[in-house]
């Protein structure tokens, strides 16, 4: 049981297969689902916003981009508050606050109010991703951690997919306000289940750090020989993933594909691959070693991009499947590696990883747009391929990184 005391006198960590293990995984899966469903649910509604609020497409996209931007900017602050308020309390407050703001978004009377509330929604959502992976690193036994991290990331994938699909489909039959309202009520229920299911953390830092200590902890993460490379990896893999999905729809509308908008929307079902990939690769990396698996996942991303560039619809879809599998596997490995390698300030280390993760989404996603405008899919593929090559070089560098903590596997012997 989670509350038993081992011989050392410290509370035992959560063992794989225990009741607490399944409760914690269910709670964090619901939290991950809720965050990404709320965050990305407006993406299929952007054309509707242009008609209802009388704005252009670029302005309509602010409904999503403002939320992701404020989420990224608030991750570090949320990690500091987690050390002061408690992991579980902050995550529960984050979900509850996001649900309330989501209901207010549904009732927003004009575009300015809509954007202001979506901006606040991004701030509220930051509490979950900033803390969830830290909770797992602190509370789980090492042999349970990889699977749990993968399942949490799988919740991200399902939430991102379900938010887009469910709201988009419901909006066709009812209205966008009712569709978003139904999703937000589901998130409100999930917030209650989260509080009920998640075991109370027993291994969080006992000391509340001040602002000066917090800033010192942030700077200290960059003194580590491995963490900055993992932050860069987050920037590159997420940036390339978003660039692919941002512009694949434009490509599939054109010859020789000529798919309808409805058919293209079903591409998001490929996110289901991410759920299985995250949990399976997370557990596999726990056994075989993160440094041995990370470079392989990035190579798989590159193979998916190459397959996607072939001028047939089956090849394009198959390439998306392969690329998505590699991305979620790489993200599962890199994010869990950050949480395990950081010997102090785990919340800050995780928040920095996610900050660069979302920064890559914005930067490379935008760069891919300029590339599309000038060179169509060839330009987008070059942006993604360049990011993957740099990510692979970093993964090779990390392959020989000396372990810092005892939970990291030793580096392989030189050939």
Kinemage of the C-alpha trace (Angstrom):
@kinemage 1
@onewidth
@group {chain A} dominant
@subgroup {mainchain}
@vectorlist {calphas} color= white
{ca unk a 1} P 0.000 0.000 0.000
{ca unk a 2} L 1.070 3.549 -0.643
{ca unk a 3} L 0.915 4.519 2.999
{ca unk a 4} L 3.098 1.691 4.357
{ca unk a 5} L 6.478 2.489 5.810
{ca unk a 6} L 9.565 0.673 4.543
{ca unk a 7} L 12.507 -0.076 6.767
{ca unk a 8} L 13.954 3.396 6.148
{ca unk a 9} L 10.911 4.932 7.853
{ca unk a 10} L 9.904 6.882 4.720
{ca unk a 11} L 6.524 6.277 3.042
{ca unk a 12} L 6.733 3.675 0.302
{ca unk a 13} L 6.389 4.783 -3.295
{ca unk a 14} L 3.524 3.563 -5.430
{ca unk a 15} L 4.132 0.052 -6.745
{ca unk a 16} L 3.133 -1.099 -10.207
{ca unk a 17} L -0.106 -3.088 -10.149
{ca unk a 18} L -1.247 -1.764 -6.760
{ca unk a 19} L -4.613 -0.109 -6.139
{ca unk a 20} L -2.888 3.256 -5.698
{ca unk a 21} L -1.051 2.728 -9.001
{ca unk a 22} L -4.265 2.356 -10.971
{ca unk a 23} L -5.988 5.208 -9.124
{ca unk a 24} L -3.080 7.569 -9.803
{ca unk a 25} L -2.893 6.574 -13.463
{ca unk a 26} L -6.648 6.987 -13.942
{ca unk a 27} L -6.613 10.422 -12.274
{ca unk a 28} L -3.702 11.745 -14.304
{ca unk a 29} L -5.092 10.285 -17.524
{ca unk a 30} L -8.333 12.202 -16.921
{ca unk a 31} L -6.369 15.353 -16.157
{ca unk a 32} L -4.285 15.051 -19.325
{ca unk a 33} L -7.384 14.347 -21.400
{ca unk a 34} L -9.166 17.392 -19.982
{ca unk a 35} L -6.297 19.822 -20.529
{ca unk a 36} L -5.687 18.956 -24.154
{ca unk a 37} L -9.370 18.551 -25.027
{ca unk a 38} L -10.131 22.059 -23.745
{ca unk a 39} L -6.997 23.553 -25.253
{ca unk a 40} L -7.447 22.260 -28.809
{ca unk a 41} L -11.253 22.011 -28.984
{ca unk a 42} L -11.547 25.369 -30.773
{ca unk a 43} L -9.365 24.324 -33.712
{ca unk a 44} L -12.208 22.892 -35.837
{ca unk a 45} L -14.371 25.895 -34.912
{ca unk a 46} L -12.112 28.566 -36.412
{ca unk a 47} L -14.104 28.825 -39.680
{ca unk a 48} L -17.296 29.211 -37.628
{ca unk a 49} L -15.694 32.009 -35.609
{ca unk a 50} L -14.884 33.907 -38.786
{ca unk a 51} L -18.573 33.908 -39.728
{ca unk a 52} L -20.131 34.499 -36.314
{ca unk a 53} L -17.733 37.162 -35.042
{ca unk a 54} L -16.851 38.723 -38.406
{ca unk a 55} L -13.078 38.207 -38.139
{ca unk a 56} L -10.534 36.884 -40.624
{ca unk a 57} L -8.882 33.501 -40.374
{ca unk a 58} L -5.697 34.835 -38.801
{ca unk a 59} L -7.627 36.645 -36.092
{ca unk a 60} L -9.798 33.579 -35.495
{ca unk a 61} L -6.667 31.498 -34.851
{ca unk a 62} L -5.943 33.688 -31.797
{ca unk a 63} L -8.559 31.657 -29.954
{ca unk a 64} L -6.057 28.801 -29.910
{ca unk a 65} L -2.698 30.571 -30.085
{ca unk a 66} L -3.369 32.881 -27.131
{ca unk a 67} L -4.252 29.888 -24.953
{ca unk a 68} L -1.126 27.938 -25.881
{ca unk a 69} L 1.076 31.017 -25.483
{ca unk a 70} L -0.150 31.840 -21.983
{ca unk a 71} L 0.024 28.182 -20.996
{ca unk a 72} L 3.707 28.084 -21.980
{ca unk a 73} L 4.507 31.353 -20.228
{ca unk a 74} L 2.832 30.269 -16.974
{ca unk a 75} L 4.414 26.830 -16.676
{ca unk a 76} L 7.344 28.035 -14.573
{ca unk a 77} L 5.088 30.048 -12.280
{ca unk a 78} L 2.848 27.015 -11.854
{ca unk a 79} L 5.839 24.854 -10.941
{ca unk a 80} L 6.759 27.366 -8.212
{ca unk a 81} L 3.210 27.454 -6.866
{ca unk a 82} L 3.159 23.639 -6.802
{ca unk a 83} L 6.025 23.638 -4.293
{ca unk a 84} L 4.065 26.065 -2.110
{ca unk a 85} L 0.482 24.839 -2.458
{ca unk a 86} L 1.040 21.131 -3.062
{ca unk a 87} L 0.986 19.023 -6.223
{ca unk a 88} L -2.531 17.643 -5.936
{ca unk a 89} L -4.087 20.922 -4.803
{ca unk a 90} L -2.643 22.906 -7.705
{ca unk a 91} L -3.665 20.367 -10.333
{ca unk a 92} L -7.209 20.117 -8.986
{ca unk a 93} L -7.528 23.913 -8.818
{ca unk a 94} L -6.199 24.119 -12.373
{ca unk a 95} L -8.841 21.720 -13.704
{ca unk a 96} L -11.661 23.381 -11.780
{ca unk a 97} L -10.618 26.883 -12.846
{ca unk a 98} L -10.298 25.793 -16.480
{ca unk a 99} L -13.777 24.238 -16.414
{ca unk a 100} L -15.318 27.430 -15.019
{ca unk a 101} L -13.534 29.550 -17.634
{ca unk a 102} L -14.608 27.119 -20.341
{ca unk a 103} L -18.243 27.672 -19.411
{ca unk a 104} L -17.698 31.435 -19.519
{ca unk a 105} L -16.170 31.091 -23.014
{ca unk a 106} L -19.402 29.445 -24.151
{ca unk a 107} L -21.368 32.474 -22.926
{ca unk a 108} L -18.950 35.151 -24.231
{ca unk a 109} L -21.060 37.778 -26.065
{ca unk a 110} L -18.353 39.182 -28.342
{ca unk a 111} L -14.948 38.387 -29.807
{ca unk a 112} L -12.939 40.484 -27.337
{ca unk a 113} L -14.528 38.688 -24.397
{ca unk a 114} L -13.939 35.337 -26.091
{ca unk a 115} L -10.214 36.041 -26.536
{ca unk a 116} L -9.814 37.378 -22.993
{ca unk a 117} L -11.392 34.245 -21.535
{ca unk a 118} L -9.373 31.900 -23.784
{ca unk a 119} L -6.233 33.724 -22.638
{ca unk a 120} L -7.184 33.150 -18.995
{ca unk a 121} L -7.999 29.528 -19.850
{ca unk a 122} L -4.402 28.959 -20.966
{ca unk a 123} L -3.176 30.337 -17.636
{ca unk a 124} L -5.504 28.051 -15.685
{ca unk a 125} L -4.534 24.954 -17.661
{ca unk a 126} L -0.801 25.405 -16.939
{ca unk a 127} L -1.100 23.834 -13.491
{ca unk a 128} L -1.580 20.285 -14.777
{ca unk a 129} L 1.268 19.846 -17.312
{ca unk a 130} L 3.675 21.733 -15.037
{ca unk a 131} L 3.150 19.271 -12.180
{ca unk a 132} L 1.767 15.940 -13.408
{ca unk a 133} L 5.076 14.480 -14.606
{ca unk a 134} L 6.771 15.659 -11.413
{ca unk a 135} L 4.141 13.871 -9.342
{ca unk a 136} L 4.837 10.647 -11.227
{ca unk a 137} L 8.618 10.992 -10.837
{ca unk a 138} L 8.321 11.603 -7.092
{ca unk a 139} L 5.597 9.120 -6.184
{ca unk a 140} L 6.061 6.095 -8.466
{ca unk a 141} L 8.488 3.225 -8.005
{ca unk a 142} L 11.106 3.294 -10.788
{ca unk a 143} L 9.688 0.210 -12.518
{ca unk a 144} L 6.219 1.810 -12.603
{ca unk a 145} L 7.333 5.214 -13.788
{ca unk a 146} L 7.877 4.557 -17.497
{ca unk a 147} L 4.456 3.005 -18.045
{ca unk a 148} L 2.703 5.740 -16.051
{ca unk a 149} L 4.474 8.510 -17.921
{ca unk a 150} L 3.554 6.927 -21.230
{ca unk a 151} L -0.079 6.557 -20.183
{ca unk a 152} L -0.202 10.197 -19.095
{ca unk a 153} L 1.127 11.300 -22.483
{ca unk a 154} L -1.391 8.976 -24.094
{ca unk a 155} L -4.068 10.941 -22.251
{ca unk a 156} L -2.668 14.063 -23.898
{ca unk a 157} L -3.046 12.416 -27.298
{ca unk a 158} L -6.611 11.205 -26.750
{ca unk a 159} L -7.639 14.557 -25.273
{ca unk a 160} L -6.191 16.479 -28.203
{ca unk a 161} L -7.934 14.197 -30.662
{ca unk a 162} L -11.259 13.968 -28.830
{ca unk a 163} L -11.524 17.699 -28.252
{ca unk a 164} L -11.146 18.362 -31.968
{ca unk a 165} L -13.374 15.528 -33.182
{ca unk a 166} L -16.196 15.706 -30.633
{ca unk a 167} L -16.622 19.466 -30.755
{ca unk a 168} L -16.288 19.565 -34.541
{ca unk a 169} L -18.909 16.853 -35.036
{ca unk a 170} L -21.331 18.199 -32.417
{ca unk a 171} L -21.086 21.687 -33.885
{ca unk a 172} L -22.443 20.294 -37.174
{ca unk a 173} L -25.607 19.044 -35.449
{ca unk a 174} L -26.162 21.683 -32.762
{ca unk a 175} L -24.064 24.828 -32.289
{ca unk a 176} L -20.481 25.516 -31.355
{ca unk a 177} L -21.585 26.894 -27.972
{ca unk a 178} L -23.484 23.726 -27.058
{ca unk a 179} L -20.584 21.587 -28.316
{ca unk a 180} L -18.012 23.437 -26.203
{ca unk a 181} L -20.411 23.466 -23.251
{ca unk a 182} L -20.834 19.690 -23.363
{ca unk a 183} L -17.074 19.185 -23.417
{ca unk a 184} L -16.563 21.642 -20.550
{ca unk a 185} L -19.134 19.862 -18.383
{ca unk a 186} L -17.213 16.634 -18.986
{ca unk a 187} L -14.036 18.368 -17.797
{ca unk a 188} L -15.867 19.539 -14.673
{ca unk a 189} L -16.815 15.927 -13.889
{ca unk a 190} L -13.224 14.867 -14.547
{ca unk a 191} L -11.972 17.462 -12.051
{ca unk a 192} L -14.087 15.863 -9.323
{ca unk a 193} L -12.941 12.364 -10.240
{ca unk a 194} L -9.330 13.556 -10.271
{ca unk a 195} L -9.548 14.839 -6.680
{ca unk a 196} L -11.208 11.634 -5.527
{ca unk a 197} L -8.834 9.224 -7.274
{ca unk a 198} L -5.352 10.760 -6.987
{ca unk a 199} L -3.397 9.514 -3.947
{ca unk a 200} L -2.074 12.237 -1.678
{ca unk a 201} L 1.563 12.972 -2.573
{ca unk a 202} L 4.030 11.760 0.064
{ca unk a 203} L 7.399 12.596 -1.497
{ca unk a 204} L 7.034 16.250 -2.459
{ca unk a 205} L 9.618 18.705 -1.101
{ca unk a 206} L 8.701 19.695 2.446
{ca unk a 207} L 10.193 23.181 2.178
{ca unk a 208} L 8.395 26.039 0.460
{ca unk a 209} L 10.930 27.807 -1.703
{ca unk a 210} L 10.992 31.570 -2.072
{ca unk a 211} L 11.225 33.428 -5.347
{ca unk a 212} L 15.009 33.807 -5.161
{ca unk a 213} L 15.460 30.085 -4.555
{ca unk a 214} L 13.000 29.351 -7.339
{ca unk a 215} L 14.961 31.435 -9.851
{ca unk a 216} L 18.182 29.791 -8.684
{ca unk a 217} L 16.567 26.390 -9.264
{ca unk a 218} L 15.620 27.416 -12.815
{ca unk a 219} L 19.184 28.551 -13.555
{ca unk a 220} L 20.518 25.365 -12.015
{ca unk a 221} L 18.749 23.212 -14.584
{ca unk a 222} L 20.949 24.710 -17.297
{ca unk a 223} L 24.091 23.782 -15.354
{ca unk a 224} L 23.314 20.101 -15.883
{ca unk a 225} L 25.129 18.513 -18.845
{ca unk a 226} L 22.031 16.727 -20.113
{ca unk a 227} L 18.911 18.746 -19.315
{ca unk a 228} L 19.495 21.627 -21.787
{ca unk a 229} L 19.871 19.070 -24.594
{ca unk a 230} L 16.576 17.477 -23.573
{ca unk a 231} L 14.924 20.902 -23.595
{ca unk a 232} L 16.223 21.406 -27.141
{ca unk a 233} L 14.902 17.977 -28.071
{ca unk a 234} L 11.440 19.003 -26.870
{ca unk a 235} L 11.571 22.125 -29.064
{ca unk a 236} L 12.521 20.139 -32.159
{ca unk a 237} L 10.274 17.100 -31.919
{ca unk a 238} L 7.135 19.049 -30.998
{ca unk a 239} L 7.881 21.749 -33.571
{ca unk a 240} L 8.245 19.206 -36.355
{ca unk a 241} L 5.101 17.366 -35.251
{ca unk a 242} L 2.962 20.514 -35.249
{ca unk a 243} L 4.390 21.653 -38.593
{ca unk a 244} L 3.381 18.330 -40.132
{ca unk a 245} L -0.180 18.417 -38.819
{ca unk a 246} L -0.673 22.130 -39.460
{ca unk a 247} L -0.121 21.834 -43.208
{ca unk a 248} L -0.999 18.265 -44.109
{ca unk a 249} L -4.600 19.410 -44.581
{ca unk a 250} L -3.579 22.012 -47.164
{ca unk a 251} L -1.643 19.357 -49.026
{ca unk a 252} L -4.398 16.723 -48.989
{ca unk a 253} L -6.913 19.197 -50.425
{ca unk a 254} L -4.801 19.543 -53.563
{ca unk a 255} L -4.165 17.087 -56.428
{ca unk a 256} L -3.308 14.253 -56.621
{ca unk a 257} L -5.117 13.667 -53.306
{ca unk a 258} L -8.223 15.881 -53.569
{ca unk a 259} L -9.710 14.802 -50.239
{ca unk a 260} L -12.754 16.534 -48.797
{ca unk a 261} L -12.552 18.631 -45.645
{ca unk a 262} L -14.557 15.979 -43.766
{ca unk a 263} L -12.151 13.235 -44.796
{ca unk a 264} L -9.154 15.344 -43.798
{ca unk a 265} L -10.660 15.940 -40.344
{ca unk a 266} L -10.532 12.192 -39.737
{ca unk a 267} L -6.729 12.441 -39.906
{ca unk a 268} L -6.840 13.311 -36.201
{ca unk a 269} L -7.832 9.715 -35.501
{ca unk a 270} L -4.153 8.953 -36.065
{ca unk a 271} L -3.629 10.445 -32.586
{ca unk a 272} L -4.855 7.105 -31.235
{ca unk a 273} L -1.495 5.711 -32.348
{ca unk a 274} L 0.083 8.098 -29.857
{ca unk a 275} L -1.770 6.562 -26.929
{ca unk a 276} L -0.430 3.080 -27.522
{ca unk a 277} L 3.006 4.318 -28.509
{ca unk a 278} L 3.436 6.433 -25.380
{ca unk a 279} L 2.550 3.734 -22.870
{ca unk a 280} L 4.358 0.920 -24.695
{ca unk a 281} L 7.525 2.849 -25.527
{ca unk a 282} L 7.590 4.391 -22.042
{ca unk a 283} L 7.592 0.926 -20.469
{ca unk a 284} L 10.052 -0.429 -23.050
{ca unk a 285} L 12.468 2.440 -22.464
{ca unk a 286} L 12.311 1.698 -18.737
{ca unk a 287} L 13.684 -1.783 -19.483
{ca unk a 288} L 16.036 -1.125 -22.407
{ca unk a 289} L 17.173 2.380 -21.487
{ca unk a 290} L 16.041 5.830 -22.582
{ca unk a 291} L 19.322 6.654 -24.300
{ca unk a 292} L 18.995 3.507 -26.423
{ca unk a 293} L 15.398 4.228 -27.431
{ca unk a 294} L 15.345 7.995 -28.032
{ca unk a 295} L 17.431 8.033 -31.208
{ca unk a 296} L 15.409 5.121 -32.605
{ca unk a 297} L 12.128 7.013 -32.142
{ca unk a 298} L 13.564 10.025 -33.973
{ca unk a 299} L 14.704 7.810 -36.839
{ca unk a 300} L 11.130 6.469 -37.011
{ca unk a 301} L 9.873 10.071 -37.256
{ca unk a 302} L 12.222 10.618 -40.195
{ca unk a 303} L 11.009 7.438 -41.876
{ca unk a 304} L 7.412 8.599 -41.438
{ca unk a 305} L 8.220 11.943 -43.067
{ca unk a 306} L 9.878 10.211 -46.033
{ca unk a 307} L 6.876 7.917 -46.483
{ca unk a 308} L 4.480 10.847 -46.176
{ca unk a 309} L 6.200 12.654 -49.051
{ca unk a 310} L 5.268 9.942 -51.563
{ca unk a 311} L 2.482 11.264 -53.862
{ca unk a 312} L -0.251 8.767 -52.981
{ca unk a 313} L -2.982 8.995 -50.350
{ca unk a 314} L -2.201 5.627 -48.703
{ca unk a 315} L 1.476 6.573 -48.421
{ca unk a 316} L 0.629 9.986 -46.960
{ca unk a 317} L -1.640 8.458 -44.317
{ca unk a 318} L 0.818 5.651 -43.543
{ca unk a 319} L 3.555 8.251 -43.169
{ca unk a 320} L 1.414 10.132 -40.651
{ca unk a 321} L 0.913 6.944 -38.657
{ca unk a 322} L 4.644 6.167 -38.555
{ca unk a 323} L 5.615 9.767 -37.773
{ca unk a 324} L 3.012 10.003 -34.990
{ca unk a 325} L 4.225 6.754 -33.431
{ca unk a 326} L 7.809 8.013 -33.416
{ca unk a 327} L 6.870 11.428 -32.022
{ca unk a 328} L 4.856 10.166 -29.081
{ca unk a 329} L 7.511 7.583 -28.305
{ca unk a 330} L 10.260 10.231 -28.366
{ca unk a 331} L 8.206 12.633 -26.234
{ca unk a 332} L 7.466 9.919 -23.686
{ca unk a 333} L 11.166 9.089 -23.391
{ca unk a 334} L 12.506 12.654 -23.302
{ca unk a 335} L 9.939 13.958 -20.811
{ca unk a 336} L 10.414 11.048 -18.413
{ca unk a 337} L 14.198 11.440 -18.732
{ca unk a 338} L 13.938 15.065 -17.610
{ca unk a 339} L 11.821 14.116 -14.604
{ca unk a 340} L 14.280 11.366 -13.580
{ca unk a 341} L 17.516 13.246 -14.264
{ca unk a 342} L 16.670 16.431 -12.348
{ca unk a 343} L 18.024 15.813 -8.854
{ca unk a 344} L 16.447 18.971 -7.432
{ca unk a 345} L 13.833 21.372 -8.715
{ca unk a 346} L 12.003 18.632 -10.608
{ca unk a 347} L 8.972 20.873 -11.074
{ca unk a 348} L 11.128 23.586 -12.617
{ca unk a 349} L 12.945 21.107 -14.866
{ca unk a 350} L 9.657 19.693 -16.130
{ca unk a 351} L 8.223 23.182 -16.649
{ca unk a 352} L 11.288 24.172 -18.698
{ca unk a 353} L 10.906 21.057 -20.845
{ca unk a 354} L 7.277 21.929 -21.540
{ca unk a 355} L 8.102 25.593 -22.123
{ca unk a 356} L 10.483 24.644 -24.923
{ca unk a 357} L 7.981 22.031 -26.113
{ca unk a 358} L 5.285 24.653 -26.701
{ca unk a 359} L 7.826 27.189 -27.935
{ca unk a 360} L 8.846 24.717 -30.638
{ca unk a 361} L 5.197 24.253 -31.551
{ca unk a 362} L 4.812 27.979 -32.122
{ca unk a 363} L 8.147 28.655 -33.810
{ca unk a 364} L 8.420 25.709 -36.213
{ca unk a 365} L 4.679 25.674 -36.812
{ca unk a 366} L 4.890 29.287 -38.002
{ca unk a 367} L 8.094 28.658 -39.970
{ca unk a 368} L 6.350 25.795 -41.743
{ca unk a 369} L 3.652 28.239 -42.835
{ca unk a 370} L 6.165 30.557 -44.479
{ca unk a 371} L 7.763 27.527 -46.134
{ca unk a 372} L 4.359 26.424 -47.479
{ca unk a 373} L 3.687 29.895 -48.890
{ca unk a 374} L 6.943 29.868 -50.860
{ca unk a 375} L 7.657 26.226 -51.727
{ca unk a 376} L 4.458 24.308 -50.879
{ca unk a 377} L 4.953 20.862 -49.343
{ca unk a 378} L 8.617 20.683 -50.344
{ca unk a 379} L 9.347 23.655 -48.077
{ca unk a 380} L 7.387 22.187 -45.161
{ca unk a 381} L 9.174 18.854 -45.538
{ca unk a 382} L 12.551 20.628 -45.509
{ca unk a 383} L 11.669 22.438 -42.268
{ca unk a 384} L 10.533 19.203 -40.632
{ca unk a 385} L 13.454 17.186 -42.009
{ca unk a 386} L 15.972 19.759 -40.793
{ca unk a 387} L 14.480 19.690 -37.298
{ca unk a 388} L 14.582 15.882 -37.242
{ca unk a 389} L 18.238 15.806 -38.301
{ca unk a 390} L 19.207 18.183 -35.495
{ca unk a 391} L 17.090 16.194 -33.039
{ca unk a 392} L 18.863 13.002 -34.122
{ca unk a 393} L 22.277 14.610 -33.595
{ca unk a 394} L 21.223 15.615 -30.070
{ca unk a 395} L 19.924 12.105 -29.383
{ca unk a 396} L 23.316 10.682 -30.377
{ca unk a 397} L 24.960 13.195 -28.024
{ca unk a 398} L 22.647 12.061 -25.218
{ca unk a 399} L 23.424 8.417 -26.040
{ca unk a 400} L 26.890 8.880 -24.522
{ca unk a 401} L 25.852 11.238 -21.715
{ca unk a 402} L 27.232 10.236 -18.346
{ca unk a 403} L 24.417 9.381 -15.902
{ca unk a 404} L 23.826 11.826 -13.087
{ca unk a 405} L 21.320 10.038 -10.898
{ca unk a 406} L 21.304 6.399 -9.881
{ca unk a 407} L 17.972 5.958 -11.650
{ca unk a 408} L 19.583 6.608 -15.016
{ca unk a 409} L 21.065 3.717 -16.928
{ca unk a 410} L 24.845 3.857 -17.543
{ca unk a 411} L 26.070 4.914 -20.957
{ca unk a 412} L 27.024 2.181 -23.402
{ca unk a 413} L 30.625 1.203 -23.849
{ca unk a 414} L 32.337 3.003 -26.760
{ca unk a 415} L 32.409 0.906 -29.953
